[in-house]
Amino acid sequence: MLNKDTESCFRREEEEGEYRLNSDERIGTSATDIIQEFSTATVNRFPGLIPGIKKGPENHPKTKEAHRILNFWLMMSRQDPLKVTLSAFTEIGKTESDIPVLKQRHYIGRGVIRSTFADTPYAEPILLDILYPKYSAVFVALDSGVVKCADFGTAYAYLRPYLNKPSIVPSRLATRKDEDRRMRRSVLVDGRITTRHVPPRRVWDLYANRVIPYWVAHKHPWGISHAWVDEKDRIDVMTPINGCEWPVPMPKDANLNLIRIEMLNLGAEYAWLDVLCLRQEGGKGEDLRLEEWKLDVPTIGSVFEKAGKVVCYFNGLGRPLCLTTDYFESDRCWFRRAWTLQEIAEDYIIAGDCGDDMMEESVRRRFDEQLKSLHERRGVALVSEMQHRVSTKPLDKVAGLAYLLQTDSIPIYDPHQSPADAWEVLMEVVESDIRLALLFRYHEPGDGRKYWRPSWEQAMRTNIVVQRSFIFAGQVATTGDPDADCYTGYRIKTAYVHGLSEVKTEAPPRQGELVLIDATAVLRTFKVVADHPFSIPDGLYTLLSCHYWFSGSHLWVIGKLRDDGKFEKLSVLRSADDEQERLLDMGLEEIDTFLC
């Protein structure tokens, strides 16, 4: 407990320490300077400030550093810690008028530290332990393998969640680290991730300006979504924010410290940014990257689904929101990148605001329409949406779909796979409603491993129109045989289809007839419609049927039963709108049909 004199000293120092930067003019004293001044003056004036303190060599640099760090700890652990201003001037040496994004100019708040202070080398934990035995538990944690502190920012990030309860630091951090390691190992089984919901491996602590393991913060971060700018407009930055673990690809005109200021102004405490929190190529741990990406890349979607909020930079990371009419045709457009498809959120914030309405009215209207359209897409419609997206690596378009298709398990990211092979692996884990949509709504036989569904190349060149795939009646399940899947639903062994062989120049739909013998041996004729330009020769076929509850339609897959008993798909139809009641009266029964 601090005495009255000490408390008043804290108050006076804090009041003197509040400051603002107006352009490049500094008013008052910086928070860092207060800490440095406080470290010597206050300890000398109030030797009882820290219970159990042992007199050390006051003029020794490391002793002074220890004083600084622990005094900062004490000030930050108060309910109303020191108020600090971060500004473009203090962080990167630029005046506010040089920064076009308003929320990147300055931030005033408690509990944050400047980048220069975060970069301060940390005192030797053993020295701190000698000087301040009351806090030995904290310093044991800092000197153990649990925490690796190269600088004060890292130490502050690790210990910040425990400022008011330092005694639990060693055991809590050790436990969480072990639990996190075991969790990440356990979810990887036979090339698959057994659960969709895996927290990110790392998060960006915006208060400390350091990337730390998720298990330290144990909070869902905000997501930062952005489209990567062209390679010629990027630069690789080595930064202490991520411990210089890997080069961070950044737009040449953006700065991580300014992005931090904007995120703090928006209300974030922790954030997830791919270039900082997902190990990038070219670092010293390239072997670690390949291993981490197996799990981390497929579960990026989980980060954004669980995020408190998603902040979107539509014009490139950290850049001003300045969009023109040709933006939507650019390969670097946020709406055209493969990875951003899984970063869409209901609760998103548009970043980069310059306060001058930098979008034309027509651009703003199209912008809003695009966002609304993306929120409405579900299931197989997302596969069609990926046709219009671009990625640096073709494989990433498949990987970007894995989380979106709501699978119980997710294939690992394998950079050596072809997109076609990755699609086949993905199809093994998707839910039945996705398989049903591909079976009943894709109008051609597959030209890959399966006839009943499209190959990756087919899926990327043909739209599959499904309003709500989850309301099909029926089921397509995998079997132990990799070459056969099973459809459970209605089947008509023999029926005659005619009137759909000619593909006319005008747009579909085309109408034909389906003739069959029902369960009572009565010959019945139904009108059917082909909503596609694929030719269906007149002839006898086996038909699979499914009721599509959204529209009330019966959907049909026509094909042949092979000698091995498996069904080989040819095309698809739907019943005409005025035939629904008659079809429901047929009394069809569900049976299992093996698909090839």
Secondary structure as UniProt FT lines:
FT   HELIX           4..17
FT   STRAND          21..22
FT   TURN            23..24
FT   STRAND          25..26
FT   HELIX           31..45
FT   TURN            47..48
FT   TURN            51..52
FT   TURN            58..59
FT   HELIX           61..76
FT   STRAND          83..87
FT   HELIX           88..92
FT   HELIX           96..98
FT   HELIX           102..104
FT   STRAND          106..110
FT   HELIX           115..118
FT   HELIX           125..131
FT   HELIX           133..135
FT   HELIX           136..142
FT   HELIX           152..159
FT   HELIX           160..162
FT   TURN            163..164
FT   HELIX           166..168
FT   HELIX           169..186
FT   STRAND          188..189
FT   TURN            190..191
FT   STRAND          192..193
FT   STRAND          202..205
FT   TURN            206..209
FT   STRAND          210..213
FT   HELIX           214..217
FT   STRAND          222..226
FT   HELIX           231..233
FT   STRAND          234..237
FT   HELIX           240..242
FT   TURN            243..244
FT   STRAND          248..251
FT   TURN            252..253
FT   HELIX           256..266
FT   STRAND          270..272
FT   HELIX           274..277
FT   TURN            281..282
FT   TURN            284..285
FT   HELIX           286..296
FT   TURN            297..299
FT   HELIX           300..306
FT   STRAND          310..313
FT   TURN            314..315
FT   TURN            317..318
FT   HELIX           325..329
FT   TURN            331..332
FT   HELIX           334..336
FT   HELIX           339..343
FT   STRAND          348..350
FT   HELIX           361..376
FT   HELIX           380..386
FT   TURN            387..388
FT   HELIX           395..402
FT   TURN            403..406
FT   STRAND          410..411
FT   TURN            415..416
FT   HELIX           419..427
FT   TURN            428..429
FT   HELIX           432..441
FT   HELIX           456..459
FT   TURN            460..461
FT   HELIX           469..471
FT   STRAND          475..478
FT   TURN            482..483
FT   STRAND          485..498
FT   STRAND          510..517
FT   TURN            519..520
FT   STRAND          523..530
FT   STRAND          539..548
FT   TURN            549..552
FT   STRAND          553..561
FT   TURN            563..564
FT   STRAND          567..575
FT   HELIX           577..579
FT   HELIX           580..584
FT   TURN            585..586
FT   STRAND          590..595
//
